[in-house]
């Protein structure tokens, strides 16, 4: 009778322990599956973000190259125009005198063409 009682107690303890372990395993597997699904979703979202970032990088790189080409073109044009805009070494008085001389010679040429006497 004692052995039967001990066996029944051991069987009850073992069954409750197995039930508790099964419940613990079931909870663990549910949590693990949920965690795996969440992490899988994070990986998918991260991959989509990576693809979007790479696409934006390609677009931005293309835009940068286009802008650099425009800047280079503008700089070349500036260097081409720069000598035309810089002072040619004549002062304002020299340019005024040269302009006056040129106007005088043009007036003289006009008088010759109109047939007036040069004297």
Secondary structure, DSSP 4 states (H G I P E B T S, - for coil): -HHHHHHHHHHHHHHHHHHHHHHHHHHHHHHHHHHHHHHHHHHHHHHHHHHHHHHHHHHHHHHHHHHHHHHHHHHHHHHHHHHHHS--S--HHHHHHHHHHHHHHHHHHHHHHHT----
